Structures are given as structure tokens and as C-alpha cells.
Amino acid sequence: MRNICTMAQRELGAFFLSPIAYAVNAIFLFTAGLAFGLGTFGPGLEVSLRSLLDFWIVLILVFVLPMLAMRLVSEELRNGTIETLMTAPITETEVILGKFLGALGFYVIMIAALLLYPIILAVYGDLDVGLLICHYIGLLLLGGLYLAVSLFFSTLTKHQVIAVLASFALLALMTFAFQAMSQLVEGWPKVVLQQLSIRSHFHDFVRGMLDLNHVVFFLSTTGLFLFLTVKLLEVRRWQ
Amino acid sequence: MIQVRNLTKSFGPLVAVNDISFDVERGGVVGFLGPNGAGKTTTIRILTCYHPATSGSATIAGFDVFRDSIAVRRRIGYLPESTPLYPEMRVREYLDFRGKLRGMSRQDRTTAVRRATERCWLGEFIERPIGQLSKGMRQRVGLADAILHEPEVLVLDEPTIGLDPNQIRETRNLIKELGEQHTVLLSSHILHEVEQACSHALIIASGKIVASGSPKELRDRFSSQGQVIAEIQAPPEDVEKAASNIPQVQGAKASSVDGWTHLAVTPKPDADVRADIFRMAADKSWLLREIHREGATLEDFFVQVTARQQDEQRERVAGR
């Protein structure tokens, strides 16, 4: 537990020292601000982040979070610091969980900045705090899953660009393509594709429904990818 | 302190370490010597729990490197060959992080970081980002990290590579000093270094241990052939004849070099004939301007054993 905290602290600190993390955060805030200004903030529109979250934020996160997470393990593999790290008394599980939590911490800071939007909206109308909380729970679960997938690809290769591209591909597939494909088929393939589609699961959080089904989906998929990442790191050392 | 039994590591068809066994006693500096690609780093990576072995076993301080990996890692300090560090961190931050990983309390860390940076002459660089430091400085940061938690065993992989001569000397002295409190396993392909810093040396070639002993023992196995060279002012024939008459001398050869006679004497095993040659020159009232023994170095021994090993391997391959 102590080691996980140490690792998470070091990763969070590394983000603040990394120009890439600032650039990623800037891109995130700029595109999110653009989507908010053009799509959500206007006369006659609803006082909530619903339209923003339903499509734009999900799309932005698919691109932004892999860029944030790409360095987590790739950089250690490239610099060779993985050798000093894994010869210290720390297990693979602790390393991966620490790195995951560090990145999640940075992500929380990123989405906390979005709180500015509901505050602006609250000036013009009544804000539904319950809905907002539901949105943030959804955002946290969504970001966690994206980071876990990106962390997996970061552990797969020492080339950060490859890690990013592979993460983009899988996340875009799971978020958008599965949903679109489910429209084209009938019967059990439709059910399977719908169940695997991240966006369908996220949609209920946007609507303000906190369904245990979706929470379990996000937590278990995140857990699965973290487990695979730990195993991948263990396997690398056997080679 | 370190026990290695029948350790083998192969990467696919390549056998990097081939069935090696050795023991390292507590205390002292042990040199792990071999040409590049001999299997030094692979062996070290197995001992530091980075790579698992293909077969065989190794224990450090009584703990198995595979089964009690965490217990082993707590007891070792390791400086890998390329000194990997996080360039964005400051020296103090990095050492503090490494101390935390080893479960040290805040107070312990403060004192340990101060002590380690003082020992490695890093005091004034403690607040500098690691990325701005020179290669030699980074090497010191790595060394400071390795000794931070006062480990029982220190494993240093090529610690003086890339340093300037002054830094090499300082580092060697530091390693000798550390050998008084810790067991140090030092890998190197520089023989001179091992001769100077180590109390015991293991020579590895093509994945096998080919010789083991103190640098002096290893040298002595060779030094029977160490010739004594003298320069005397007298006719070469007379000098050769007189030298051959010394009882401890096996053979003598003299030649004329710009007016002086260059005498090369091969003594009998374990004999020192330098005093006899001086007495010979004094008795005959010959002028003697130089006398010295060609020291057989560890280098000669090393070249011989590793060459022999490579020949054997070639024969094995050819015979197949």
C-alpha cells in the first residue's frame, strides 16, 4: 500500500514536470471549452453538461488520455529505469497500481477544471447538483477505463508513439465503432456489441441514471486491463 | 553472502550464462571480470532479481533470488551499467523517492540522503535536476542511490565506465572504502581496476567461470615467466656468461643496445634474481644503469584464459 502511494506520488509529480502533460491539458481544456461555448452555452439551451458530455468530451478523452498515459511505462522501458525500479523492493502490481492512480490523479485535476462550466451555467439557471455528481462519477469511471487501456499499451512497447496509436485504435473501436456496428446486426451479436460499447454504458450517466450494471462494467473492464498490464510487465522480465 | 549454484540463463538459442557456480564471502570487494558479452551483466541481473534464471539457483544473505525476491531486493544496492535515472527529478527528490521505495521513514531518509550525497561528493548538486548533470555526476547519483539504505550487498555493474581519470580514481577509492562495511560485487572489463580495488576476482568468459582467486594468486600463476631486465655496460658475451652462472637463473640472453648491454634473464619458478644480478655487476665492477622485473599482469593471465576458452568453444562447434 505504501509503495503504491509512493509510486502514485512520483507519477503525479512527473506529470507536473512534463511539458507533454501541460500540452495535453491545454488541448483538453481548449477543445472542451470550444465544445462548451458553441454547443452548450447559449439562449434556450439546457442548464447542464449533458450535450457536452454525450459526445464531445468522450471524443476528446479518447485522444487526450492515451497521450497522457503513453509515457507511464514506455519511458521506463526506453530509459532503462525499469531496471532500477524492478530491482527495488516493489512488486509489479504495486508499480502498475501506483502509476494508474498517479495518472488518475492528474485526470481528476483536469476534469475538476470543467467545474467552471456548471458554475457559469448556474448564473443563468437552476443547476441540478445530483445530475452533476452523476456526471462526475461517470467521467471518473470513463477516464479510469481509458487510462487502464492506455497503460496496457504503454507497457507493451518502449515506443510511446506506438503506444498512443494502439490506444487510440482500441478506444475508438470500443467507444464508437461497437455502438455503430450494433445497429447493423440482429440477435445475440447486437447484445454483445452493445454490452461492450463504452459509449452505451456511459450514456446513462449522462442522462443522470446511476445504474449498477454500468458501474460494474467500468470497474471490471478497468480491473481486467490493469490485471493484463501487471501480467505483461511480469512477462517482459522473463524475456 | 552470495551463493550461486549451477546457474544457467538462455535467451532462446543463446546461452548467456552456462552452469556457473561461485561463492562470495561477507565483506570485501569481489571483482567480476570478463570481456564484453561474457555474461557479466546477465549474471548480475539474475542476482538482483531483474531476470529469472533458466535453471540453477542463487541466494543472497540466505534468501533465494527467485522465491524471496523482495527480501533479496531489500538487502542489495544495485548500480546498473547505464545508470538509468529520471532526468526530470532533482537529485534530492530522486534519492528521497528511492528511500521511500525501500520503506525508510522520513527522518531516516533525510539523514540517509545527506550521508549518501556526502560520500559521493554530491553535496552542492543536490538541488539540481538530474537531466542537467554530466555523465560522471549521474554515475555518482546512481552510486548514492545504491548505498542509500546501507545494503548488505552492493552490486556495481561497470561503475567507472565513462568517467574521467580523476573521477575513476575517486570512485575506486570509494568502492574500496565501501568494501570495509559491505560486500561489494564489482563487474568490469578493465583489469587494472579489478587489480586495484578487489580482494578477490572471478574471471568469466563465454558464460563460464574460467578462473577465481585473489588478483595476486591469479598473477602468480603466471609470474614464473616474469623476466628480469638489466642494462649493463660490458661486452654482451661476458654478461651472458656471467648471468648464466647464477644458480637461480634458467636462461639468459644479452644483446647490445646503443653502447649498453641489454640483458634478459628468465629466473627459475618462484625465484627473485634481481639482487644476484646486482651482485654480479658489482663483483665485476660493471656499470649497471637499470634493473627491473617485467611484472606479469592480470592482463596477461586474462588474455590467456579467455583465449583458451574461446578456442575450446570453437573446437566444440567444429567437432559437432
Interface residues (C-beta under 8 A of the other chain):
Chain A: R2 N3 T6 M7 R10 G13 A14 L17 S18 N79 G80 T81 I82 E83 T84 M86 T87 A88 P89 I90 T91 R237 W238 Q239
Chain B: F11 R45 T48 C49 Y50 H51 P52 I70 R73 R74 I76 Y78 P80 S82 P84 L85 Y86 P87 E88 M89 E93 F97 R98 K100 L101 R102 G103 G142 D145
